[in-house]
Amino acid sequence: MVVRLQNTIRDYAWGSLTAIPELLGVEPDGTPQAEMWMGAHESAPSVLPNGDTLYDVVSDDPAAVLGEETAERFEGRFPFLAKLLAAGQPLSIQAHPSRDQAIDGYERDEAAGIPRDAADRNYKDAWPKPEILIALGPFDALVGFRPLDRTIALLEALAPTGFGELTDRLRDGKLREAFTEFMSADRDAIRPLVGALGEAVVQYVGDAFELERETLSKLCADFPDDPGVLAALLLNRVRLERFDAVYLPAGNVHAYLHGLGFEVMANSDNVLRGGLTHKHIDVPELVSVVDFEPLEDPVLTADDEGIYETGCPYFAIQRVDLDGSERTVDGVGPRIICCVAGTIDAAGKESSVTLSTGQSAFAAGPEGPCILRGSGTAFVVSAR
């Protein structure tokens, strides 16, 4: 079957008031619209035309929906979750666990009797959450640790009062220690450091570090006693253009800042936060999953076939651009097709749907290849 999905929009406080409504061609309703979920996660599953949720259909007969091979490989769970993500304000400084870390953390939270919907629970499920974010327009983010020589150059250029010890630690290669100390400091200790950093950013008159200065200035003003502001000093500041991407494997520290993107991840809602948020923060647990290896170049682009190669075992993603033409797309297991521009027809063996911008469809695992026709752009997400 190939059927249109009805999807839930999550109204998190950091969401944009306009980006998702504008993409869908509807009037904003005055509430933040942060994420539109497409998939079978139990928290907000997509709904099929007959009223069943995709989560319930998969749970009832995994092989019929996912295909036998995919159902066996992923233990009957839909392997990925797709989203439209619209950040009007910065998201939290965060990282996601590996598979082993997620299993261990989930078992610990279960044994402690923490309700799965509790605000202070770290692990909502036993799955990892590697993810890719593909920009649908200019998109700003903090992604992975910046190489230490560049961070030292930034600190030397800004020369904020009270940051000499941090600079020395980075010269000694002690990134973990510096990050952990920042994240663990209380707000009384953080406030003067953030103030000094804000003053240094304002006083700096050089031509370098334009994006870093822009972000640090805003964060210092909006989060005056938050350790996440200081963590932002250590992370790559990137500005993605349309269809540029960042891939975030387990342990990658990041924060989305502003923009609209298409996001795909393993089918998990596990987030460990460290700052820039009023939600639950568990610094020791965050540090335990973080990968402290600096990331030289976070930006990923598609190949000539529109494929974003990540090596992720939970999903594959391809961008299909059509100009009145036709394209056959293969795929392993279940697929979600999301139209992000124009109008796209998606056809399977016996059924087809027409998708306008912002709409999505589901193709079951046994469906085989799908044919896309029309004028526009769609993302096709499948099991790896």
Long-range contacts (C-beta under 8 A, 24 or more apart in sequence): 1-348, 1-350, 1-351, 1-362, 1-363, 1-364, 1-367, 2-346, 2-347, 2-348, 2-351, 2-352, 2-353, 2-361, 2-362, 2-363, 2-367, 2-370, 3-48, 3-49, 3-351, 3-353, 3-361, 3-362, 4-49, 4-353, 4-355, 4-359, 4-360, 4-361, 5-38, 5-46, 5-47, 5-48, 5-54, 5-336, 5-359, 5-360, 5-361, 5-362, 6-46, 6-47, 6-48, 6-49, 7-36, 7-37, 7-38, 7-46, 7-47, 7-360, 8-36, 8-37, 8-44, 8-45, 8-46, 9-33, 9-34, 9-35, 9-36, 10-34, 10-35, 10-36, 10-37, 10-44, 13-89, 14-87, 14-88, 14-89, 14-90, 14-91, 15-86, 15-87, 15-88, 16-86, 16-87, 16-88, 16-260, 17-88, 19-86, 19-88, 19-259, 19-260, 20-84, 20-86, 20-260, 20-358, 23-84, 23-136, 23-260, 23-340, 23-357, 23-358, 24-357, 24-358, 25-356, 25-357, 25-358, 32-88, 33-86, 34-85, 34-86, 34-87, 35-83, 35-84, 35-85, 35-86, 35-263, 36-83, 36-84, 36-358, 37-81, 37-82, 37-83, 38-81, 38-82, 38-83, 38-84, 38-336, 38-338, 38-360, 39-78, 39-80, 39-81, 39-82, 39-267, 39-336, 40-77, 40-78, 40-81, 40-267, 41-78, 41-81, 41-267, 41-268, 41-269, 43-124, 43-269, 46-360, 46-362, 48-362, 54-78, 54-362, 64-364, 64-366, 65-334, 65-364, 65-365, 66-333, 66-334, 66-364, 66-365, 66-383, 67-332, 67-333, 67-334, 67-364, 67-365, 67-366, 67-383, 69-332, 69-333, 70-332, 70-333, 70-334, 70-365, 70-383, 71-365, 73-383, 74-314, 74-383, 77-127, 77-267, 78-267, 78-334, 79-266, 79-267, 79-314, 79-315, 79-333, 79-334, 79-383, 79-384, 80-264, 80-265, 80-266, 80-267, 80-314, 80-315, 80-336, 80-381, 80-383, 81-264, 81-265, 81-266, 81-267, 81-268, 82-262, 82-263, 82-264, 82-336, 82-338, 82-360, 82-379, 82-381, 83-262, 83-263, 83-264, 83-265, 84-260, 84-261, 84-262, 84-263, 84-338, 84-358, 85-133, 85-256, 85-260, 85-261, 85-262, 85-263, 86-259, 86-260, 87-256, 87-257, 87-258, 87-259, 87-260, 88-258, 89-222, 89-258, 90-218, 90-219, 90-222, 90-255, 90-256, 90-257, 90-258, 90-276, 91-255, 91-256, 91-257, 91-276, 91-277, 92-228, 92-255, 92-271, 92-273, 92-274, 92-275, 92-276, 92-277, 92-279, 93-142, 93-228, 93-231, 93-232, 93-253, 93-254, 93-255, 93-273, 93-274, 93-275, 93-276, 93-277, 94-253, 94-254, 94-255, 94-271, 94-272, 94-273, 94-274, 94-286, 95-250, 95-251, 95-252, 95-253, 95-254, 95-272, 95-274, 95-286, 95-289, 95-290, 95-291, 96-128, 96-129, 96-130, 96-131, 96-248, 96-250, 96-251, 96-252, 96-268, 96-270, 96-271, 96-272, 96-289, 97-123, 97-128, 97-129, 97-250, 97-251, 97-270, 97-272, 97-289, 98-128, 98-250, 98-251, 98-289, 99-127, 99-128, 99-250, 101-128, 101-250, 101-288, 101-289, 102-126, 102-127, 102-128, 102-129, 102-268, 102-270, 105-270, 105-285, 119-279, 119-280, 120-280, 121-280, 122-270, 122-272, 122-280, 122-282, 122-285, 123-270, 124-268, 124-269, 124-270, 125-268, 125-269, 125-270, 127-266, 127-267, 127-268, 127-270, 128-250, 128-266, 128-268, 128-270, 128-314, 129-250, 129-265, 129-266, 129-268, 129-269, 129-270, 129-271, 130-247, 130-248, 130-249, 130-250, 130-265, 130-266, 130-310, 130-312, 130-314, 131-247, 131-248, 131-263, 131-264, 131-265, 131-266, 132-245, 132-246, 132-247, 132-248, 132-263, 132-264, 132-265, 132-300, 132-308, 132-310, 132-312, 132-317, 133-240, 133-245, 133-246, 133-248, 133-256, 133-261, 133-262, 133-263, 134-243, 134-244, 134-245, 134-261, 134-262, 134-263, 134-308, 134-317, 134-319, 134-379, 135-240, 135-241, 135-242, 135-243, 135-244, 135-245, 135-259, 135-260, 135-261, 136-242, 136-243, 136-259, 136-260, 136-261, 136-262, 136-340, 137-242, 137-259, 137-260, 138-239, 138-240, 138-241, 138-242, 138-259, 139-239, 139-240, 139-244, 139-256, 139-258, 139-259, 139-260, 139-261, 140-211, 140-215, 140-237, 140-238, 140-239, 140-240, 140-256, 140-257, 140-258, 140-259, 141-237, 141-238, 141-240, 141-246, 141-254, 141-255, 141-256, 141-257, 141-259, 142-215, 142-232, 142-235, 142-236, 142-237, 142-238, 142-253, 142-254, 142-255, 142-257, 143-235, 143-236, 143-238, 143-246, 143-248, 143-252, 143-254, 143-295, 143-298, 144-235, 144-236, 144-248, 144-252, 144-253, 144-254, 144-294, 144-295, 144-298, 145-175, 145-179, 145-234, 145-235, 145-236, 145-253, 145-292, 145-293, 145-294, 145-295, 146-234, 146-235, 146-236, 146-237, 146-294, 146-295, 147-294, 147-295, 147-296, 148-173, 148-175, 148-294, 151-233, 151-234, 153-208, 154-209, 154-212, 154-233, 155-233, 157-204, 157-206, 157-208, 157-209, 158-197, 158-200, 158-201, 158-204, 158-209, 159-200, 160-193, 160-196, 160-197, 160-199, 160-200, 160-201, 161-196, 161-199, 161-200, 162-192, 162-193, 162-196, 163-193, 163-196, 163-197, 166-233, 175-234, 175-292, 175-294, 176-287, 176-290, 176-292, 178-234, 179-231, 179-234, 179-253, 179-287, 179-290, 179-292, 180-283, 180-287, 182-227, 182-230, 182-231, 183-227, 183-231, 183-274, 183-275, 183-283, 183-286, 183-287, 184-227, 184-283, 185-227, 187-225, 187-226, 188-225, 190-225, 190-226, 190-227, 190-229, 190-230, 191-224, 191-225, 193-230, 194-220, 194-223, 194-224, 194-225, 194-226, 194-229, 194-230, 195-220, 195-224, 197-229, 197-230, 197-233, 198-224, 211-237, 211-238, 211-239, 212-237, 215-257, 219-276, 223-275, 223-276, 226-275, 226-276, 227-274, 227-275, 228-255, 228-274, 228-275, 228-276, 228-277, 229-275, 229-276, 231-274, 231-275, 236-295, 236-298, 238-298, 238-299, 240-299, 243-301, 243-302, 243-319, 244-299, 244-300, 244-301, 245-299, 245-300, 245-301, 245-302, 245-308, 246-298, 246-299, 246-300, 247-300, 247-308, 247-310, 247-312, 249-291, 249-310, 249-312, 250-289, 250-291, 251-289, 251-290, 251-291, 252-291, 252-295, 253-290, 253-291, 262-338, 262-340, 262-379, 264-315, 264-317, 264-379, 264-381, 265-314, 265-315, 266-312, 266-314, 266-315, 267-314, 312-384, 313-384, 314-383, 314-384, 315-381, 315-382, 315-383, 315-384, 316-381, 316-382, 316-383, 316-384, 317-379, 317-380, 317-381, 317-382, 318-379, 318-380, 319-377, 319-378, 319-379, 319-380, 320-344, 320-372, 320-377, 320-378, 320-379, 320-380, 321-376, 321-377, 322-372, 322-373, 322-374, 322-375, 322-376, 322-377, 322-378, 323-375, 324-374, 324-375, 325-373, 326-371, 326-372, 326-373, 327-371, 327-372, 327-373, 328-369, 328-370, 328-371, 328-372, 329-369, 329-370, 329-371, 329-372, 329-380, 330-369, 331-363, 331-369, 331-370, 331-380, 331-382, 331-383, 332-365, 332-382, 332-383, 332-384, 333-365, 333-382, 333-383, 334-362, 334-363, 334-364, 334-365, 334-382, 334-383, 335-362, 335-363, 335-367, 335-370, 335-380, 335-381, 335-382, 336-360, 336-361, 336-362, 336-363, 336-380, 336-381, 337-361, 337-362, 337-363, 337-370, 337-372, 337-378, 337-379, 337-380, 337-381, 338-378, 338-379, 338-381, 339-376, 339-377, 339-378, 340-376, 340-377, 340-378, 340-379, 341-376, 341-377, 342-374, 342-375, 342-376, 342-377, 343-374, 343-375, 343-376, 344-372, 344-373, 344-374, 344-376, 344-377, 344-378, 345-372, 345-373, 345-374, 346-370, 346-371, 346-372, 346-378, 347-371, 347-372, 347-373
